[in-house]
Amino acid sequence: MSINSSKNKTSPQVFSLSELSRKIKSSLNDSFPEKVWLRGEISDIRQHSNGHVYIELIEKAKNSDKITARIKATIWSFTYRMLRPYFEGTTGYALSTGIKIMVLASVEYHPQYSISLNITDIDPSYTLGDLAQKKDEILQRLVQEGVIDMNKELEIPIVPQRIAVISSESAAGYEDFLNSLENNIYNFHFNITLFPALMQGDKAVESIINMLENIYENEEKYDLVVIIRGGGAKIDLECFNDYELAYHITQFPLPVLTGIGHERDETITDIAAHTKLKTPTAVAEFLIDSLLVFLSELNEFRDRITNISNNRFQDSENLINRYSLLLFNVTKNKLSDHHNKLSRLGIQAESKSRKLLFHKAAELNSAKQQIRSRINSKIREAFDKFETSSRLIRVKSPKIINLENQKLISFHKALKILDPINILKRGYSLSYFKGMLIKESGKLKSGDEIQTRLYKGQIISRVTKNK
């Protein structure tokens, strides 16, 4: 059937392209006689050699990345020279892809280039508000999911020396970090492994997450993770306000330290990390201070053991001195008693002799012999007892002294046995679950990850229980 066969329909009006262009331009001029404020996201921006800037603005559907509108815009060079320093000075960000802006523009139509915008002004407060709102939404999402403090709950090892570093190899901040650790005045040694990543731009988040996953595959080799950069413009740090990066950090099994280098602003990555430090050098100082605290505690523990040992030795020495004095006093008292007893016997013998002298003169000689015999016998008996007591003292004193020395040696050995390092040396180990010492298996369930500390190194394992 011919397209002209319909007799009941009015034929459409025919225009030339130039006529249609003039009508469109006239309609636009009638609809937008004055400049209008427009909101949009920069999807592309290019500056020509003549100074003119060409921008593509887009609008995305709410809660998705689907583009619902797109329009080109131009900022002429003389306007851009005024707007650029004003915008960057106010927001701290450069005009770049990914940020949202509000612009004052005239809506223009050109027969060859279609509809476009001529931008004459920018409202920086809108961009600041959008970025702040986006950052707050990410933070609130992490809080609502209950993960924001998960990495903070991990314990930093007592002696953190095996450090996994995510940074750009050529970054000045990374060089500062290395120099601070390698030239520390305490000669502490650190084992640093660099995981090179992009630290700005559209691919920075993906690059950093990939490095986190690489570290996770060998997490037992490292004590903690450090993300360092070294400052920069605000827009360069915007990648650290990403939800996916922050979420990976909250779920990471090792403590994460940040030293991004921007003192004024705190990124979502800083908030999600275990510890936020201002600069890479500050991160290095934090690690050195951690080892210094451990060394101080170790010296304090050594001094305590020394003091306890000295007190034990002093107590034992005092005990020996008391025993020696006691033995001396007992011996002295015994000798004095025997001497007094002999004196009393002598007096009694003399008294009896005098009485017998008057009453029994005839028996004098016999009585004298008996008395002398008794005296001699008592004297011999007393001296025998004295000799026996003396020998007993000479025999028992070394034994008592030797016994006390043995106790001192036993105390010293006990102290060495109680030394935690010697206990680990003998093959014993300490197991922890979530930083707490495991004392019974009943509180563990299958799949729980436990950390076992050995004399040298540690073991990470997962619990398996028989059904």
Secondary structure as the mmCIF struct_conf table of DSSP 4:
data_model
#
loop_
_struct_conf.conf_type_id
_struct_conf.id
_struct_conf.beg_label_comp_id
_struct_conf.beg_label_asym_id
_struct_conf.beg_label_seq_id
_struct_conf.end_label_comp_id
_struct_conf.end_label_asym_id
_struct_conf.end_label_seq_id
TURN_TY1_P TURN_TY1_P1 ILE A 3 ASN A 4
BEND BEND1 LYS A 7 LYS A 9
HELX_LH_PP_P HELX_LH_PP_P1 THR A 10 GLN A 13
HELX_RH_AL_P HELX_RH_AL_P1 LEU A 17 SER A 31
BEND BEND2 PRO A 33 GLU A 34
STRN STRN1 VAL A 36 GLN A 47
TURN_TY1_P TURN_TY1_P2 SER A 49 ASN A 50
BEND BEND3 GLY A 51 GLY A 51
STRN STRN2 VAL A 53 LYS A 60
TURN_TY1_P TURN_TY1_P3 LYS A 62 ASN A 63
BEND BEND4 SER A 64 SER A 64
STRN STRN3 ILE A 67 ILE A 75
HELX_RH_AL_P HELX_RH_AL_P2 SER A 77 THR A 91
BEND BEND5 GLY A 92 GLY A 92
BEND BEND6 LEU A 95 LEU A 95
TURN_TY1_P TURN_TY1_P4 THR A 97 GLY A 98
STRN STRN4 LYS A 100 HIS A 110
TURN_TY1_P TURN_TY1_P5 PRO A 111 TYR A 113
STRN STRN5 SER A 114 ILE A 122
HELX_RH_AL_P HELX_RH_AL_P3 PRO A 124 GLN A 144
TURN_TY1_P TURN_TY1_P6 GLU A 145 GLY A 146
TURN_TY1_P TURN_TY1_P7 ILE A 148 MET A 150
HELX_RH_3T_P HELX_RH_3T_P1 ASN A 151 GLU A 153
BEND BEND7 LEU A 154 LEU A 154
HELX_LH_PP_P HELX_LH_PP_P2 GLU A 155 PRO A 157
BEND BEND8 ILE A 158 VAL A 159
STRN STRN6 ARG A 162 SER A 167
TURN_TY1_P TURN_TY1_P8 GLU A 169 SER A 170
HELX_RH_AL_P HELX_RH_AL_P4 ALA A 172 GLU A 182
TURN_TY1_P TURN_TY1_P9 ASN A 183 ASN A 183
TURN_TY1_P TURN_TY1_P10 ILE A 185 TYR A 186
STRN STRN7 ASN A 191 PRO A 196
BEND BEND9 GLN A 200 GLY A 201
TURN_TY1_P TURN_TY1_P11 ASP A 202 LYS A 203
HELX_RH_AL_P HELX_RH_AL_P5 ALA A 204 GLU A 217
TURN_TY1_P TURN_TY1_P12 ASN A 218 ASN A 218
HELX_RH_3T_P HELX_RH_3T_P2 GLU A 219 LYS A 221
BEND BEND10 ASP A 223 ASP A 223
STRN STRN8 LEU A 224 ILE A 228
HELX_RH_3T_P HELX_RH_3T_P3 LYS A 234 ASN A 241
HELX_RH_AL_P HELX_RH_AL_P6 TYR A 243 GLN A 251
BEND BEND11 PRO A 253 LEU A 254
STRN STRN9 VAL A 256 GLY A 259
BEND BEND12 GLU A 263 ARG A 264
HELX_RH_AL_P HELX_RH_AL_P7 ILE A 268 ALA A 272
BEND BEND13 ALA A 273 HIS A 274
STRN STRN10 THR A 275 LYS A 276
BEND BEND14 LYS A 278 THR A 279
HELX_RH_AL_P HELX_RH_AL_P8 PRO A 280 HIS A 359
HELX_RH_3T_P HELX_RH_3T_P4 ALA A 361 GLU A 363
HELX_RH_AL_P HELX_RH_AL_P9 LEU A 364 LEU A 418
HELX_RH_AL_P HELX_RH_AL_P10 PRO A 420 LYS A 425
TURN_TY1_P TURN_TY1_P13 ARG A 426 GLY A 427
STRN STRN11 LEU A 430 PHE A 433
TURN_TY1_P TURN_TY1_P14 LYS A 434 GLY A 435
STRN STRN12 MET A 436 LEU A 437
HELX_RH_3T_P HELX_RH_3T_P5 SER A 441 LYS A 443
TURN_TY1_P TURN_TY1_P15 SER A 446 GLY A 447
STRN STRN13 GLU A 449 ARG A 453
BEND BEND15 TYR A 455 GLY A 457
STRN STRN14 GLN A 458 ARG A 462
#
